[in-house]
Amino acid sequence: MSHGSYPLHPAISSAAALPREVDIVIAGSGIMGCATAYYLRQKGLSVLVCDKAGLASQQSTRAWGFVRQQARDPAEVPLMMAAIELWKQLEHELQLPLEWRQDGCMYLAENDEHLRQYHDWLDVAASHGLDTRLLSSREVAARLPALANPAKGGLFTASDGQAEPRRVAPGYALRAAEAGVVFAEGCGVTAIDRASGSVCGVQTERGYVKTSRVLVAAGASSWRLLAPLGLELPQQALRSTVSRTSPVPDIGGCSFIGHGIGIRQRADGSLNLADEAQADIDLNLDFIRGASWYLPLLPEHHRSFRFHLNGALLHDIKLRLRGENKALGERDPHARPEPSRVRAAEKALARAFPALHEVRVIESWAGFIDVLPDGIPVLDAPSQIPGLLIATGFCGHGFAMGPIVGQLMAQWVTQGNTSLDVSAFRSGRFADGSAGKPYSLF
């Protein structure tokens, strides 16, 4: 992945030596871990953030950059409405350019089924007082004059926004580090230690650290740390490809999904471009582990996935034969962008926006999206393991939730409860059979 003008690592020094004891250890330095560390340090707690790879080196900096409330599972809507209020002042708070832009999000209605789904979701929006509207074809054309076919209209939420993923998690980390948070790159948490059932410390690759609290925010590897504690998460990783184009004239500030593409125009005029909401599944041993949870979902969602029997299986077997630490998995997995998706998105962009027919992709990358079978994350502090907190399984739409999840996790640590209802996201829903059907998987 080429980082272009967006360095992933701000001026943060990875700790030469780990502290012997801290108030909380955070496993994972994505946007959830970095945001939580920032807010906890504001409350005066000592924080160690460990990551088996580099700072914010995985999915948090490889996302599309949509910050949307619309078309989410109803349980997520209150969190995202609160998140928008945080996003609106985040650049000022961090004193960093995050490329925040609040010009809405548009989902094109290309057929009657889309219209039906969007009409249904308007009831969700209305129940929360969200400003989502169903636009006519004429209104879509007025907002996106370069779009060749406004189809049957579109779902639009004016208060939705966007930001640059390569800036946000590193921005949180920079301000957290300045305030005294310790970051340890290339140092994974390998085990969570307990005494009388409660968290008492962690084993890391560079030694033992005493702590009474641990936040597991390790993305698609989170299940590995939780399984030895008796918490089984049917978590899987999907590969998602994104591209960046050369700069184009201003085509409108709203994020857009329709006609086979997902796009967001960045501050320099280039587009983040994807093959709509599509992902690839590389068949490996980990997929087999959770297949029973996901196979029943495939008939309804099969158009969103493409299966690959490729080198991933052999690579997985080789890692296991070499004795890779089961709690870590692969240290720094490099998700390979799927060339066919890049080509398809490039062609679809030219059809949807004919004026952009000469625009070309100048870089592509991929990330591993961590998903759960019901399409919503786990946000939990399981009562059976005092001191443990979990923030994982964000199903490809977690970037937007980063600020509010960071605040909620900080509240949980310091107050013992959260200001918003997060009961729908408890980890035990899979064990007790209460997990529902996904509104969308990512």
PLY file of the C-alpha trace (Angstrom):
ply
format ascii 1.0
element vertex 442
property float x
property float y
property float z
element edge 441
property int vertex1
property int vertex2
end_header
0.00 0.00 0.00
1.39 3.33 -1.01
0.81 5.98 1.63
1.22 8.94 -0.69
0.99 12.22 1.20
-0.74 10.58 4.18
1.88 9.10 6.51
0.46 6.46 8.83
2.93 7.18 11.60
3.03 10.63 13.16
6.01 11.62 15.27
5.46 9.02 17.99
8.28 7.05 19.51
7.51 3.42 20.26
8.42 2.64 23.87
11.92 1.27 24.38
10.79 -0.35 27.63
7.30 -1.15 28.85
5.97 0.29 32.11
5.75 -2.27 34.92
2.18 -1.26 35.78
-0.55 0.89 34.23
-4.22 1.59 34.82
-5.21 0.00 31.50
-3.61 -1.87 28.61
-5.20 -1.52 25.18
-4.58 -4.33 22.69
-4.77 -2.78 19.23
-3.82 0.66 17.90
-6.60 1.18 15.38
-9.03 4.06 15.71
-10.89 2.40 18.62
-7.72 1.85 20.62
-6.21 5.26 19.86
-9.45 7.17 20.55
-10.00 5.33 23.83
-6.40 5.98 24.89
-6.82 9.69 24.14
-10.03 10.05 26.17
-8.73 7.96 29.07
-5.57 10.02 29.31
-7.73 13.13 29.48
-9.27 11.60 32.60
-5.83 11.09 34.14
-5.36 7.34 33.68
-2.04 5.74 32.75
-2.42 3.90 29.43
-0.29 1.44 27.45
-1.29 0.70 23.84
0.23 -2.47 22.39
0.10 -3.52 18.76
1.64 -6.59 17.18
2.37 -4.56 14.04
2.65 -0.82 13.48
0.59 2.05 14.74
-2.81 2.10 13.01
-1.38 -0.07 10.26
-4.48 -2.12 9.48
-8.13 -1.47 8.59
-8.59 1.84 10.45
-6.39 3.60 7.91
-7.63 1.62 4.91
-11.33 2.48 5.12
-13.40 4.45 2.64
-13.78 7.43 4.96
-17.58 7.60 5.05
-18.96 8.98 8.33
-22.59 7.99 7.96
-25.64 7.49 10.10
-27.97 6.31 7.36
-28.72 2.70 6.45
-27.23 1.31 9.66
-28.62 -1.30 11.98
-31.12 0.56 14.20
-29.04 -0.26 17.29
-26.13 1.75 15.90
-28.07 4.90 15.03
-28.00 6.59 18.48
-24.25 5.98 18.70
-23.66 7.45 15.26
-25.81 10.50 15.95
-23.67 11.16 19.01
-20.54 10.45 16.96
-21.46 13.12 14.40
-21.45 15.74 17.14
-17.93 14.66 18.08
-16.76 14.63 14.47
-17.95 18.20 13.95
-15.47 19.52 16.49
-12.71 16.89 16.22
-10.37 18.89 13.99
-10.54 21.77 16.44
-10.06 19.48 19.44
-7.06 17.65 18.00
-5.75 20.74 16.19
-5.05 18.59 13.15
-6.39 18.56 9.56
-8.63 15.48 9.29
-10.34 16.51 6.01
-13.71 16.57 7.76
-16.52 17.50 5.40
-20.23 17.38 6.19
-22.02 17.31 2.85
-24.17 14.24 3.28
-24.30 10.66 2.07
-26.27 9.39 -0.93
-27.39 5.81 -1.65
-28.85 5.64 -5.14
-32.19 3.84 -5.59
-31.61 1.89 -8.78
-34.72 -0.29 -8.63
-37.99 -0.83 -6.81
-36.36 -3.10 -4.23
-33.96 -0.31 -3.26
-36.91 2.06 -2.93
-38.71 -0.39 -0.67
-35.64 -0.84 1.54
-35.07 2.89 1.78
-38.72 3.59 2.58
-38.48 1.05 5.39
-35.36 2.68 6.74
-37.06 6.07 6.84
-39.10 4.73 9.76
-35.85 4.03 11.64
-34.60 7.52 10.86
-37.86 9.14 11.94
-37.88 7.26 15.24
-34.51 8.83 16.09
-35.18 12.28 14.64
-32.54 11.80 11.95
-32.63 14.07 8.89
-32.72 11.26 6.28
-34.86 11.89 3.19
-35.84 9.95 0.10
-34.94 12.12 -2.88
-36.59 12.08 -6.27
-34.57 11.55 -9.45
-34.72 15.27 -10.06
-33.36 16.03 -6.60
-30.54 13.52 -7.07
-29.64 15.14 -10.38
-29.58 18.56 -8.74
-27.12 17.37 -6.08
-24.97 15.35 -8.48
-25.23 17.05 -11.87
-22.36 15.01 -13.30
-24.19 11.73 -12.63
-25.46 10.30 -15.92
-28.46 8.44 -14.55
-30.16 9.56 -11.32
-32.23 6.35 -11.47
-35.32 6.28 -9.25
-34.01 8.65 -6.62
-31.86 8.14 -3.57
-31.60 7.92 0.20
-29.85 11.02 1.51
-28.78 12.19 4.95
-27.49 15.74 4.88
-25.83 15.56 8.31
-23.57 12.67 7.29
-19.95 13.46 6.54
-16.54 12.13 5.63
-12.93 12.28 6.83
-9.55 10.92 5.81
-8.83 7.60 7.57
-5.07 7.97 7.18
-5.19 11.02 9.38
-7.68 10.26 12.16
-6.32 7.30 14.15
-2.74 8.64 13.89
-4.08 12.04 14.96
-5.66 10.58 18.08
-2.42 8.69 18.75
-0.26 11.79 18.37
-2.27 13.80 20.89
-2.52 10.82 23.24
1.25 10.28 23.13
1.89 13.96 23.82
-0.29 13.62 26.91
1.66 10.62 28.18
0.10 7.49 26.65
2.76 4.85 25.96
2.65 3.13 22.55
4.48 -0.14 21.90
4.65 -1.15 18.24
5.64 -4.67 17.24
4.60 -5.81 20.71
1.42 -7.82 20.80
-0.54 -8.81 23.88
-0.28 -12.61 23.99
-2.35 -13.40 27.08
-4.64 -11.74 29.62
-3.86 -12.77 33.19
-6.48 -13.08 35.95
-6.54 -13.43 39.71
-9.76 -14.59 41.39
-11.45 -14.10 38.02
-10.50 -10.44 37.60
-7.92 -9.01 35.20
-4.59 -8.52 36.94
-2.12 -8.15 34.09
-1.12 -8.98 30.53
1.68 -10.94 28.99
3.17 -9.16 26.01
5.93 -10.08 23.59
8.24 -7.85 25.61
7.28 -8.86 29.12
4.58 -8.77 31.76
2.62 -5.62 32.65
0.42 -5.35 35.72
-2.99 -3.79 35.14
-6.53 -4.12 36.41
-8.12 -3.36 33.04
-7.65 -4.51 29.45
-9.42 -3.30 26.33
-9.35 -5.80 23.48
-9.62 -3.70 20.32
-7.46 -5.84 18.07
-9.67 -5.92 15.00
-9.90 -9.26 13.24
-7.50 -10.83 15.78
-9.60 -9.99 18.83
-11.19 -13.44 19.04
-7.75 -14.94 19.57
-7.25 -13.08 22.84
-10.79 -13.73 24.03
-11.02 -17.46 23.36
-8.70 -18.49 26.24
-11.01 -16.53 28.57
-13.97 -18.64 27.51
-15.44 -15.96 25.23
-16.01 -17.38 21.77
-16.59 -14.79 19.04
-17.49 -16.06 15.54
-15.34 -13.33 14.02
-14.17 -13.48 10.41
-12.02 -11.32 8.15
-13.12 -10.13 4.71
-10.77 -8.48 2.24
-11.95 -5.13 0.89
-10.29 -3.28 -2.00
-10.14 0.52 -2.33
-8.46 2.78 -4.88
-7.49 6.41 -5.26
-7.82 8.21 -8.57
-6.06 11.18 -10.06
-7.67 14.53 -9.11
-10.94 15.37 -10.82
-13.16 18.48 -10.97
-15.56 18.96 -8.07
-18.46 16.52 -8.50
-20.17 17.25 -5.19
-19.30 16.82 -1.58
-21.57 13.92 -0.63
-20.35 10.37 -0.28
-22.06 8.19 -2.87
-22.97 4.55 -3.47
-24.69 3.48 -6.67
-24.22 2.19 -10.22
-21.60 -0.25 -9.02
-19.32 2.19 -7.20
-18.71 3.78 -3.86
-16.91 7.14 -4.02
-15.78 9.98 -1.80
-14.01 13.06 -3.14
-10.97 13.93 -1.06
-9.52 17.33 -0.24
-7.01 17.19 -3.12
-9.76 16.43 -5.65
-8.95 12.74 -6.01
-11.59 10.10 -5.40
-11.62 7.18 -3.05
-13.18 4.55 -5.30
-14.49 1.06 -4.57
-16.46 -1.65 -6.31
-19.59 -0.68 -4.34
-20.11 -2.62 -1.07
-18.28 -5.74 -2.21
-15.70 -7.89 -0.44
-13.59 -10.98 -1.03
-13.33 -14.08 1.14
-10.03 -15.92 1.02
-10.75 -19.49 2.02
-8.41 -20.53 4.83
-8.53 -22.43 8.10
-9.96 -19.46 10.00
-12.93 -19.31 7.63
-13.66 -22.96 8.33
-13.66 -22.19 12.08
-16.70 -19.90 11.80
-18.33 -21.18 8.63
-21.42 -22.55 10.38
-22.39 -19.02 11.44
-22.00 -17.50 7.98
-23.10 -20.13 5.48
-26.82 -19.61 6.30
-26.41 -15.92 5.42
-24.95 -16.50 1.97
-28.19 -17.01 -0.01
-29.44 -13.55 0.99
-26.08 -11.78 0.79
-24.28 -13.77 -1.92
-23.98 -10.79 -4.25
-21.78 -9.03 -1.70
-19.06 -11.70 -1.64
-16.66 -13.50 -3.90
-14.84 -16.60 -2.68
-11.20 -17.25 -3.54
-9.30 -20.51 -3.23
-5.89 -18.96 -3.55
-2.56 -18.81 -1.76
-4.25 -17.77 1.48
-4.91 -21.37 2.54
-1.34 -22.50 1.92
-0.02 -19.36 3.62
-2.21 -20.07 6.65
-0.96 -23.65 6.89
2.68 -22.51 6.65
2.16 -20.01 9.49
0.73 -22.71 11.71
3.51 -25.16 10.90
6.02 -22.48 11.88
4.29 -22.22 15.25
3.00 -18.64 14.96
1.59 -17.42 18.27
-2.09 -18.36 18.33
-2.96 -15.25 20.33
-1.50 -12.99 17.64
-2.07 -14.66 14.31
-0.07 -13.18 11.45
1.96 -10.24 12.70
1.43 -7.78 9.86
-1.00 -9.21 7.31
-0.80 -7.50 3.95
-4.20 -7.56 2.31
-3.81 -7.77 -1.44
-6.06 -5.51 -3.53
-8.19 -7.48 -5.97
-7.29 -6.31 -9.54
-10.66 -7.28 -11.01
-12.45 -5.04 -8.51
-10.17 -2.13 -9.35
-10.90 -2.54 -13.07
-14.64 -2.94 -12.50
-14.81 0.17 -10.33
-12.82 2.21 -12.86
-15.20 1.21 -15.67
-18.30 1.78 -13.55
-17.06 5.24 -12.60
-16.76 6.19 -16.28
-20.30 4.97 -16.95
-21.81 6.71 -13.94
-19.90 9.98 -14.44
-19.08 10.25 -18.18
-17.10 13.46 -17.68
-14.60 11.38 -15.68
-13.96 8.79 -18.40
-10.27 9.67 -18.58
-9.71 9.45 -14.83
-7.37 6.66 -13.81
-6.57 4.83 -10.60
-3.14 5.79 -9.28
-3.00 3.53 -6.20
-4.97 0.67 -4.73
-4.93 -1.05 -1.37
-6.95 -3.52 0.65
-7.77 -4.13 4.28
-9.20 -6.95 6.34
-12.68 -6.09 7.62
-13.56 -7.87 10.85
-17.16 -9.05 10.71
-19.65 -10.76 13.00
-22.69 -12.75 11.84
-25.30 -10.17 12.88
-23.47 -7.25 11.28
-22.97 -5.16 14.44
-19.94 -4.90 16.74
-19.22 -6.12 20.23
-18.98 -3.32 22.79
-18.90 -4.93 26.16
-17.48 -5.21 29.66
-18.46 -8.80 30.50
-19.46 -9.05 34.14
-17.94 -12.53 34.47
-14.46 -11.11 33.83
-14.09 -7.87 35.82
-11.62 -5.51 34.20
-12.11 -6.78 30.63
-13.53 -4.52 27.93
-14.13 -5.38 24.27
-14.54 -3.18 21.18
-14.36 -5.25 18.01
-16.30 -6.63 15.03
-17.23 -3.33 13.39
-18.14 -4.99 10.09
-16.57 -2.41 7.79
-18.36 0.63 9.20
-16.35 1.20 12.36
-14.20 4.14 11.23
-17.14 6.51 11.64
-17.86 5.16 15.13
-14.32 5.63 16.42
-14.81 8.85 18.42
-17.98 7.75 20.19
-16.65 4.26 20.90
-13.54 5.84 22.41
-15.68 7.98 24.67
-17.96 5.13 25.68
-15.06 2.84 26.52
-13.51 5.64 28.60
-16.81 6.10 30.45
-17.01 2.38 31.13
-13.52 2.35 32.62
-13.92 5.45 34.78
-17.65 5.35 35.67
-18.62 1.70 35.37
-21.37 2.51 32.85
-21.98 4.33 29.56
-24.09 7.33 28.64
-25.67 5.45 25.72
-27.40 2.07 25.70
-24.97 -0.53 24.33
-26.85 -3.64 25.47
-27.44 -4.72 21.85
-23.68 -5.10 21.43
-22.94 -7.48 24.33
-20.57 -10.34 23.60
-22.84 -13.02 25.07
-25.47 -12.71 22.36
-23.80 -15.41 20.28
-23.55 -17.91 23.12
-27.16 -17.44 24.25
-28.65 -17.39 20.76
-30.07 -13.86 20.95
-28.01 -12.47 18.04
-30.30 -11.32 15.27
-30.07 -11.20 11.49
-27.72 -8.64 9.96
-29.14 -5.44 8.55
-25.98 -5.45 6.43
-22.73 -7.31 6.93
-20.48 -4.34 6.14
0 1
1 2
2 3
3 4
4 5
5 6
6 7
7 8
8 9
9 10
10 11
11 12
12 13
13 14
14 15
15 16
16 17
17 18
18 19
19 20
20 21
21 22
22 23
23 24
24 25
25 26
26 27
27 28
28 29
29 30
30 31
31 32
32 33
33 34
34 35
35 36
36 37
37 38
38 39
39 40
40 41
41 42
42 43
43 44
44 45
45 46
46 47
47 48
48 49
49 50
50 51
51 52
52 53
53 54
54 55
55 56
56 57
57 58
58 59
59 60
60 61
61 62
62 63
63 64
64 65
65 66
66 67
67 68
68 69
69 70
70 71
71 72
72 73
73 74
74 75
75 76
76 77
77 78
78 79
79 80
80 81
81 82
82 83
83 84
84 85
85 86
86 87
87 88
88 89
89 90
90 91
91 92
92 93
93 94
94 95
95 96
96 97
97 98
98 99
99 100
100 101
101 102
102 103
103 104
104 105
105 106
106 107
107 108
108 109
109 110
110 111
111 112
112 113
113 114
114 115
115 116
116 117
117 118
118 119
119 120
120 121
121 122
122 123
123 124
124 125
125 126
126 127
127 128
128 129
129 130
130 131
131 132
132 133
133 134
134 135
135 136
136 137
137 138
138 139
139 140
140 141
141 142
142 143
143 144
144 145
145 146
146 147
147 148
148 149
149 150
150 151
151 152
152 153
153 154
154 155
155 156
156 157
157 158
158 159
159 160
160 161
161 162
162 163
163 164
164 165
165 166
166 167
167 168
168 169
169 170
170 171
171 172
172 173
173 174
174 175
175 176
176 177
177 178
178 179
179 180
180 181
181 182
182 183
183 184
184 185
185 186
186 187
187 188
188 189
189 190
190 191
191 192
192 193
193 194
194 195
195 196
196 197
197 198
198 199
199 200
200 201
201 202
202 203
203 204
204 205
205 206
206 207
207 208
208 209
209 210
210 211
211 212
212 213
213 214
214 215
215 216
216 217
217 218
218 219
219 220
220 221
221 222
222 223
223 224
224 225
225 226
226 227
227 228
228 229
229 230
230 231
231 232
232 233
233 234
234 235
235 236
236 237
237 238
238 239
239 240
240 241
241 242
242 243
243 244
244 245
245 246
246 247
247 248
248 249
249 250
250 251
251 252
252 253
253 254
254 255
255 256
256 257
257 258
258 259
259 260
260 261
261 262
262 263
263 264
264 265
265 266
266 267
267 268
268 269
269 270
270 271
271 272
272 273
273 274
274 275
275 276
276 277
277 278
278 279
279 280
280 281
281 282
282 283
283 284
284 285
285 286
286 287
287 288
288 289
289 290
290 291
291 292
292 293
293 294
294 295
295 296
296 297
297 298
298 299
299 300
300 301
301 302
302 303
303 304
304 305
305 306
306 307
307 308
308 309
309 310
310 311
311 312
312 313
313 314
314 315
315 316
316 317
317 318
318 319
319 320
320 321
321 322
322 323
323 324
324 325
325 326
326 327
327 328
328 329
329 330
330 331
331 332
332 333
333 334
334 335
335 336
336 337
337 338
338 339
339 340
340 341
341 342
342 343
343 344
344 345
345 346
346 347
347 348
348 349
349 350
350 351
351 352
352 353
353 354
354 355
355 356
356 357
357 358
358 359
359 360
360 361
361 362
362 363
363 364
364 365
365 366
366 367
367 368
368 369
369 370
370 371
371 372
372 373
373 374
374 375
375 376
376 377
377 378
378 379
379 380
380 381
381 382
382 383
383 384
384 385
385 386
386 387
387 388
388 389
389 390
390 391
391 392
392 393
393 394
394 395
395 396
396 397
397 398
398 399
399 400
400 401
401 402
402 403
403 404
404 405
405 406
406 407
407 408
408 409
409 410
410 411
411 412
412 413
413 414
414 415
415 416
416 417
417 418
418 419
419 420
420 421
421 422
422 423
423 424
424 425
425 426
426 427
427 428
428 429
429 430
430 431
431 432
432 433
433 434
434 435
435 436
436 437
437 438
438 439
439 440
440 441
